[in-house]
Amino acid sequence: MRRILLGFGALAFLVVGAWIGARHEVTSQAVPVVAPGAGAAERGAAAFVGAAFGGLSLQALESHAVPWKLMTAALVLEAVDQSPTLSTDRDTLNKVLTSFGFLVQARIKNMPDGVPGAPGALPLGVTHGVISPMVGLPVHVANLGCAACHAGVTYGADGVPDPAAAWIGMPNSSLNLEAYTQSIFRTLKAYQQRPDLLIETVMALHPDTGWRERQTLRWLILPLVGARLDQIDDDRALPFVNGVPGSTNGVAALKHVFGVPFLGADLADAGIVSIPDLGYRHWRSSLLVDGAYAIPQTERQTETTAVDNTAEKRTALATITTFFTVPSMGVHPSTAIQSIPVAEDILAFLDKTYRPQPFPGVIDRDLALRGAAVYGEQCSSCHGTYTVAGVLPDIISFPNWLGDVGTDPLRAQTFTQDLVAVFEDTAYRDQIAVERTGAYAAPPLSGIWASAPYLHNGTVPTIWHLLTPEARPETFELGGHMLDFSRLGLKLEDGRYPRDYIPFSTPVVLDTGQPGLSSKGHAFGATLSEADKTALIEFLKQL
């Protein structure tokens, strides 16, 4: 979001002489309070929900963090202008934020004991706090943390989502970062020349805003917003696409942060990645969809078993995880690396506590047992071996397979050698073994029943379509969807939602003909009988 919001580097000349006593970085108000003496897993769950990782700072305001009250006022003004029956109030704001796929006022159902799971003041995963660029000039800022992307809705036995009940660690397959970013850019550009109206709307939405913050927004932040917006002469906030609901484009974002050249014109770095479930991700030997980030001085792709799941390995993976805050939150690498203890706690939560929501529908256990045999023959060599007995199979070994299965190559191509070279000038140069692999890593399949759509770029709507390549649709609706438990994926009728279904967020139509969105490849299982496909799907419901 560097090109949107909003040139806050211009603050530098204003803070001279008023530096001492200002608050240029704050901790997040979104972190649930845990009991004294809480363990690492409990601390990690709380951090997962709201930790800032250094992303609530004057520096982050140069790129990713946003002046929350000003931004939300602009979004609501546009909504009211488009639908005059709406009121300028928090209900309208919540509707707007929900339309982007944010989980607003959602309780968390899988918090560890002793960690509050009550809804926060802002949408789940929005970390926030009050900084002071200069003494006495407060600004409420916000950024996107872990749970914005990695906390999903829960589902009922009929496949209908409940956005008021969230499950941290599952993917938010409805979050539309592209629409969110563009809307911030568009609305601030439209209303920044009407400062009185913006401030009036701020007060209607956030009546607790004090006079100091009102003056800061009116006389400091808004002029800087206007100056920055005047420098952008196109209709896009960013020179790359963030994708469709449930996807991100972290590599393009990282290139943008470091000024690394994109592949070419016409948004060629559209190598989006579908947000995954985080179950057993710490069993991987390298991270990112292409395995580009690995633990130094170890085999990049090597089989993992329980004996390899050591504290030392989790610390190494936690170090890699902190680097993700650079493209996602605008944190400088020298600041990001200081959050390793927080990331270690998050890895402890994922290791000791996290499991995806159990499948809410009915499972035919005999059919699932037959499906386990099909899985063992067709899938385990890439996606790992699981126990067969029990409702929630445990992973036994994970091969960390990496290679080419004929899927869209664009995302792998976007991780260029120029990007690899960037790491030599950061604090991570000895902490991450970075390599351009040009291939894709097969993930563990934990929570796969709720992770549709499938493939690395989220272009196949159901597992049945994955197993039946010739039937994969060219276009389909996505976002705020319900699930089809027979085919295991999105509930669709000719690529569209059922007529009587109302999605909780605004859907879009995914076009597999667009760059980076081909649904070709991964034809494994295509020769299975329909009976075997059905049995395999039944087994996958348990993971």
C-alpha positions in Angstrom: 0.0 0.0 0.0 3.1 2.3 -0.3 1.5 4.3 -3.1 -1.8 4.8 -1.3 -1.1 6.0 2.1 0.2 8.5 1.7 3.6 9.9 1.8 3.9 10.1 5.5 7.7 10.5 5.1 6.9 14.2 4.7 6.3 14.2 8.5 10.0 14.3 9.1 10.4 18.1 8.7 7.4 18.6 11.1 8.7 16.5 13.9 12.0 18.4 14.2 12.0 20.2 17.6 9.1 18.1 18.9 10.7 14.7 18.9 11.2 14.1 22.6 8.0 12.8 24.2 6.3 11.8 21.0 5.2 8.2 20.5 6.6 7.0 17.2 5.8 3.3 17.8 3.2 1.7 20.1 2.1 -1.8 21.0 -1.3 -3.0 19.8 -4.5 -2.5 21.6 -5.9 -5.6 19.8 -3.9 -8.2 21.7 -6.1 -10.1 24.2 -4.9 -9.9 27.8 -3.6 -13.2 29.0 -3.2 -14.2 32.6 0.1 -13.7 34.3 2.3 -16.7 33.9 0.5 -17.9 30.8 2.4 -20.4 28.6 3.9 -19.8 25.2 0.9 -21.3 23.4 -1.5 -19.0 25.2 0.8 -15.9 24.5 1.1 -17.0 20.9 -2.7 -17.2 20.4 -3.1 -13.7 21.8 -0.3 -12.4 19.6 -1.7 -14.2 16.6 -5.0 -12.2 17.1 -3.5 -8.7 17.5 0.3 -8.3 17.7 1.7 -5.4 15.8 5.3 -6.7 15.1 6.4 -3.0 14.9 3.7 -2.2 12.3 2.1 0.6 14.4 4.7 3.2 13.9 5.5 6.5 12.2 7.7 4.5 9.8 4.8 2.0 9.0 2.6 5.0 8.1 4.9 5.6 5.2 3.6 2.4 3.6 1.1 0.1 5.1 -0.5 1.4 8.3 -3.5 3.7 7.9 -5.1 6.6 9.9 -8.0 4.4 10.9 -10.6 7.1 11.7 -10.0 9.1 8.6 -10.0 6.1 6.4 -13.2 4.6 7.8 -14.9 8.0 7.4 -14.1 8.1 3.7 -15.3 4.6 3.2 -18.6 5.3 4.9 -19.1 8.6 3.0 -18.9 6.7 -0.3 -21.3 4.0 0.9 -23.8 6.6 2.0 -23.4 8.5 -1.3 -24.1 5.3 -3.2 -27.0 4.2 -1.0 -28.7 7.2 0.6 -30.9 5.0 2.7 -27.8 4.1 4.8 -26.9 6.1 7.9 -23.6 7.6 8.8 -23.0 5.3 11.7 -21.1 2.2 12.9 -23.6 -0.2 11.4 -22.8 1.2 8.0 -19.1 1.0 8.7 -19.4 -2.6 9.8 -21.3 -3.4 6.6 -18.6 -1.8 4.5 -15.8 -3.7 6.3 -17.7 -7.0 6.1 -18.1 -6.5 2.3 -14.3 -6.8 2.0 -14.5 -10.1 3.9 -13.3 -8.8 7.3 -14.8 -10.6 10.3 -16.4 -7.8 12.3 -17.5 -8.4 15.9 -16.6 -12.1 15.6 -16.0 -14.2 18.7 -13.1 -16.7 18.4 -14.1 -20.3 19.1 -10.7 -21.9 19.4 -8.9 -19.7 21.8 -6.8 -21.7 24.4 -8.1 -21.7 27.9 -7.3 -18.5 29.7 -7.2 -16.3 26.6 -10.3 -14.1 25.9 -12.0 -14.8 22.6 -14.5 -12.0 22.7 -15.0 -9.7 19.7 -12.5 -6.8 19.5 -13.2 -3.1 18.9 -12.0 -3.4 15.3 -12.3 -6.3 12.8 -10.5 -9.5 13.7 -6.8 -9.2 12.6 -6.8 -5.4 12.5 -4.0 -4.3 14.9 -4.3 -0.8 16.2 -3.0 1.9 18.6 -2.4 5.6 19.0 0.9 7.2 18.0 2.0 10.8 18.3 4.0 12.1 15.4 4.7 15.1 17.7 4.1 15.8 21.3 0.3 16.2 21.9 -0.7 15.2 18.4 -2.3 11.8 18.6 -3.4 9.7 15.6 -5.2 6.3 15.8 -3.5 4.1 13.3 -4.2 0.5 12.2 -2.5 -2.2 10.2 -3.3 -5.8 9.2 -1.9 -8.5 11.4 -1.9 -12.3 11.2 -5.5 -13.0 11.9 -6.8 -10.7 9.1 -5.8 -13.4 6.6 -5.4 -16.4 8.8 -8.7 -16.4 10.7 -11.7 -17.9 8.9 -15.4 -18.2 9.5 -16.8 -21.4 11.0 -19.3 -23.5 9.2 -22.5 -25.3 10.1 -23.6 -28.8 9.2 -25.2 -27.4 6.0 -22.1 -25.7 4.8 -23.4 -22.2 5.6 -20.7 -19.9 7.1 -21.1 -18.1 10.4 -19.0 -14.9 10.1 -19.8 -14.0 13.7 -17.9 -17.1 14.9 -14.2 -17.3 13.8 -11.5 -19.9 14.0 -7.9 -18.5 14.1 -5.5 -20.5 12.0 -8.0 -21.3 9.2 -7.9 -19.2 6.0 -10.0 -16.1 5.5 -11.1 -17.2 2.1 -13.3 -14.2 1.6 -10.8 -11.4 2.4 -10.5 -9.2 -0.6 -7.3 -7.1 -0.2 -7.5 -5.9 -3.7 -10.9 -4.3 -3.2 -10.0 -3.0 0.2 -6.8 -1.3 -1.0 -8.5 0.2 -4.0 -11.4 1.5 -2.0 -9.1 3.3 0.5 -7.3 4.9 -2.4 -10.5 5.8 -4.2 -12.4 7.2 -1.3 -9.6 9.3 0.2 -8.9 10.7 -3.2 -12.6 11.6 -3.5 -13.2 13.2 -0.1 -9.8 14.6 0.9 -10.8 18.0 -0.5 -13.8 18.1 1.8 -12.1 18.2 5.1 -15.0 19.5 7.2 -17.2 16.7 6.0 -14.5 14.1 6.7 -14.0 15.3 10.2 -17.7 15.5 10.8 -18.0 11.9 9.7 -15.1 10.9 11.9 -17.0 12.3 14.9 -20.2 10.5 13.9 -18.3 7.1 13.7 -15.9 7.7 16.5 -17.5 10.0 19.0 -14.6 9.4 21.5 -12.2 11.3 19.3 -10.7 14.2 21.3 -10.1 17.7 20.1 -6.3 17.1 19.8 -6.8 14.2 17.4 -9.4 16.1 15.4 -6.9 18.9 14.9 -4.2 16.5 14.0 -6.3 14.9 11.4 -7.6 18.2 10.1 -4.3 20.2 9.9 -1.6 17.6 9.7 -2.8 14.3 8.3 -5.3 15.5 5.7 -2.8 17.9 4.0 -0.3 15.1 3.8 -2.9 12.8 2.3 -3.8 15.4 -0.3 -0.2 16.0 -1.2 0.5 12.3 -1.7 -2.6 11.7 -3.7 -1.8 14.5 -6.0 1.4 12.7 -6.9 -0.5 9.6 -8.1 -1.8 10.2 -11.6 -3.3 6.8 -12.4 -6.3 5.0 -11.1 -4.5 2.3 -9.1 -3.2 2.4 -5.6 -0.5 -0.2 -6.3 1.5 -1.3 -9.4 0.4 -4.9 -8.8 -2.8 -6.8 -8.1 -3.5 -8.3 -4.7 -5.8 -10.8 -6.3 -9.3 -12.1 -5.5 -11.0 -12.9 -2.2 -8.9 -15.3 -0.2 -5.6 -14.5 -1.9 -2.5 -12.4 -1.4 0.5 -11.3 -3.5 3.3 -11.1 -1.0 6.2 -11.4 -3.5 5.0 -8.5 -5.6 4.5 -6.5 -2.3 8.0 -7.4 -1.3 9.4 -6.2 -4.6 7.5 -3.0 -4.2 8.9 -2.4 -0.7 12.5 -2.9 -1.9 12.2 -1.4 -5.4 12.9 -4.6 -7.2 11.8 -4.6 -10.8 8.6 -6.4 -11.7 8.6 -8.9 -14.6 7.0 -6.5 -17.0 4.2 -4.2 -17.9 0.4 -4.8 -17.6 0.5 -6.1 -14.0 2.7 -9.0 -15.0 3.5 -9.9 -11.3 0.0 -11.2 -10.7 1.4 -14.3 -9.0 -1.3 -14.5 -6.3 -1.4 -17.2 -3.7 -4.5 -18.7 -2.0 -4.4 -18.2 1.8 -3.8 -21.6 3.4 -4.8 -23.3 6.7 -1.8 -23.2 9.1 -2.1 -26.7 10.5 1.2 -28.6 10.4 2.9 -25.8 8.5 5.7 -25.9 11.0 6.5 -29.4 9.7 7.7 -27.8 6.5 11.4 -27.5 5.9 10.9 -24.3 3.8 8.2 -21.6 3.6 6.3 -19.8 0.9 4.4 -21.6 -1.8 7.6 -22.0 -3.8 9.8 -23.0 -0.8 12.0 -20.0 -1.4 12.7 -19.4 2.4 14.5 -22.2 4.1 16.4 -22.8 7.3 20.2 -22.1 6.8 22.6 -25.0 6.6 19.9 -27.6 6.3 18.4 -29.5 3.4 15.8 -27.4 1.7 13.4 -30.3 1.1 13.7 -33.2 3.4 11.2 -35.6 5.0 9.9 -34.4 8.4 8.7 -36.7 11.2 7.7 -36.0 14.8 11.4 -36.2 16.0 12.3 -33.3 13.7 9.7 -31.0 15.2 12.1 -29.5 17.7 12.2 -26.1 19.5 15.3 -25.2 17.4 13.5 -25.8 14.2 10.4 -23.8 15.3 12.7 -20.9 16.3 14.3 -21.0 12.8 10.8 -21.0 11.2 9.7 -18.2 13.6 12.6 -16.1 12.3 11.4 -16.6 8.7 7.9 -15.8 9.8 8.9 -12.4 11.2 10.2 -11.5 7.7 6.7 -11.8 6.4 5.8 -8.6 8.2 8.1 -6.7 5.8 5.8 -7.0 2.8 2.5 -7.5 4.7 2.8 -4.8 7.3 5.5 -2.4 6.1 7.9 -3.2 8.9 11.6 -2.5 8.3 13.7 -5.7 8.4 15.8 -4.4 11.2 12.6 -4.0 13.2 10.9 -7.1 12.1 13.7 -9.4 13.3 13.3 -8.1 16.8 9.9 -9.9 17.0 11.3 -13.4 16.9 10.2 -14.1 20.5 6.6 -13.2 19.6 6.8 -15.4 16.5 8.2 -18.3 18.6 5.1 -18.0 20.8 2.9 -18.2 17.7 4.7 -21.3 16.5 4.1 -22.8 20.0 0.4 -22.1 19.6 0.3 -23.7 16.1 2.3 -26.7 17.4 0.7 -27.5 20.7 -2.9 -26.1 20.4 -4.0 -25.5 16.9 -6.2 -27.8 15.0 -8.7 -26.7 12.3 -12.4 -26.7 13.0 -13.6 -30.3 13.0 -15.7 -31.1 9.9 -19.2 -30.1 10.9 -21.2 -32.4 8.7 -21.7 -36.2 8.7 -18.8 -38.5 7.8 -19.3 -42.0 6.6 -16.5 -43.7 8.6 -16.4 -46.9 6.5 -16.2 -44.9 3.3 -13.5 -42.6 4.8 -11.5 -45.7 5.7 -11.6 -46.8 2.0 -10.7 -43.2 1.1 -7.6 -43.4 3.4 -6.3 -46.3 1.2 -6.9 -44.2 -1.9 -5.1 -41.3 -0.3 -2.2 -43.5 0.6 -1.8 -44.6 -3.0 -2.5 -41.3 -4.7 -1.5 -38.4 -2.4 0.7 -39.2 0.5 4.0 -39.2 -1.3 3.6 -35.4 -1.8 1.2 -34.3 0.9 2.2 -36.5 3.9 1.1 -39.6 5.7 -1.6 -39.4 8.3 -3.0 -41.8 11.0 -6.1 -43.6 9.8 -7.9 -44.2 13.1 -9.8 -41.4 14.8 -11.9 -38.5 13.8 -9.0 -36.1 13.4 -6.1 -37.9 11.8 -2.6 -36.8 12.9 0.3 -36.3 10.5 3.0 -38.9 10.8 5.5 -37.8 8.2 5.7 -35.0 5.7 7.9 -35.4 2.6 8.4 -31.6 1.8 8.1 -32.4 -1.8 8.9 -29.6 -4.3 8.5 -29.7 -8.0 6.4 -29.0 -11.1 2.9 -30.4 -11.5 2.0 -28.3 -14.5 0.1 -25.5 -12.6 0.3 -21.9 -13.5 4.0 -20.9 -13.4 3.7 -17.2 -12.9 4.0 -17.1 -9.1 7.2 -19.1 -9.1 8.6 -16.9 -11.8 7.9 -13.7 -9.9 10.5 -14.7 -7.2 13.5 -13.4 -9.2 17.2 -13.5 -8.6 17.1 -9.7 -8.1 14.8 -10.4 -5.1 17.2 -13.0 -3.7 20.0 -10.5 -3.8 18.0 -8.1 -1.6 18.5 -10.3 1.4 22.2 -9.7 1.4 21.6 -6.2 2.6 19.2 -7.0 5.4 19.4 -8.2 8.9 18.1 -11.6 7.6 21.1 -12.4 5.4 22.4 -15.1 7.8 19.0 -16.0 9.1 17.2 -17.2 6.0 18.5 -19.4 3.1 16.8 -17.7 0.2 16.6 -19.4 -3.2 14.7 -19.0 -6.4 13.3 -22.5 -6.8 11.0 -22.0 -9.9 8.7 -24.7 -8.6 6.0 -25.3 -6.0 6.0 -27.0 -2.6 3.2 -29.5 -1.9 1.5 -28.4 1.4 0.1 -30.5 4.2 -3.7 -30.9 3.8 -4.9 -30.0 7.3 -8.2 -28.2 7.1 -8.5 -28.8 3.4 -12.3 -29.2 3.7 -12.7 -25.5 4.5 -9.8 -24.1 2.4 -11.5 -23.9 -1.0 -10.7 -22.9 -3.7 -7.7 -25.1 -4.5 -4.3 -25.1 -6.1 -1.7 -22.6 -5.1 -3.6 -19.8 -6.9 -7.1 -20.8 -5.7 -8.5 -21.5 -9.2 -10.3 -24.8 -8.7 -13.5 -24.5 -6.7 -13.9 -28.1 -5.3 -11.8 -31.2 -4.6 -14.1 -33.0 -7.1 -13.0 -30.5 -9.8 -9.4 -31.0 -8.8 -9.8 -34.7 -9.4 -11.8 -34.1 -12.6 -9.7 -31.6 -14.6 -11.9 -31.6 -17.7 -14.8 -30.3 -15.6 -12.9 -27.3 -14.0 -14.9 -24.1 -14.8 -13.4 -21.2 -16.6 -15.1 -18.7 -14.2 -16.8 -19.0 -10.8 -18.0 -16.8 -8.0 -15.9 -16.5 -4.9 -16.2 -14.6 -1.6 -18.7 -14.9 1.3 -19.5 -18.4 -0.1 -21.0 -21.5 1.5 -19.6 -24.9 1.1 -20.6 -28.0 -0.8 -19.9 -31.0 1.4 -20.4 -33.6 -1.4 -17.8 -32.2 -3.8 -15.9 -30.5 -1.0 -15.5 -26.9 -1.9 -17.6 -23.9 -3.0 -21.3 -24.4 -3.4 -21.9 -23.5 -7.0 -24.5 -23.9 -9.7 -22.9 -23.4 -13.1 -20.2 -21.3 -11.5 -22.6 -19.1 -9.5 -24.0 -19.2 -6.0 -27.4 -20.9 -5.5 -30.1 -18.3 -6.1 -31.4 -18.4 -2.6 -28.0 -17.9 -1.0 -26.9 -14.4 0.2 -23.1 -14.2 0.7 -21.9 -12.3 3.8 -19.2 -10.4 1.8 -19.2 -9.1 -1.7 -18.3 -11.9 -4.2 -16.3 -11.5 -7.4 -16.0 -13.7 -10.5 -12.6 -15.4 -10.8 -11.5 -15.7 -14.4 -9.0 -18.5 -15.0 -8.0 -16.9 -18.3 -6.3 -14.0 -16.4 -2.5 -13.9 -15.8 -1.5 -16.1 -12.9 -4.9 -17.7 -12.6 -4.8 -20.7 -14.9 -6.5 -23.8 -13.4 -4.5 -26.2 -15.5 -2.2 -28.9 -14.0 -2.2 -31.2 -11.0 -4.1 -33.9 -12.8 -3.5 -36.5 -10.1 -6.6 -38.5 -9.4 -8.1 -37.9 -12.8 -8.1 -41.6 -13.6 -9.9 -42.6 -10.4 -13.3 -44.0 -10.5 -16.2 -41.8 -9.2 -16.5 -44.3 -6.3 -12.8 -43.8 -5.4 -13.1 -40.0 -5.8 -16.1 -40.0 -3.4 -14.2 -42.2 -0.9 -11.1 -39.9 -1.1 -13.2 -36.9 -0.5 -14.8 -38.6 2.6 -11.3 -39.2 4.0 -10.2 -35.6 3.4 -13.1 -34.3 5.4 -11.4 -35.6 8.5 -8.1 -33.7 8.1 
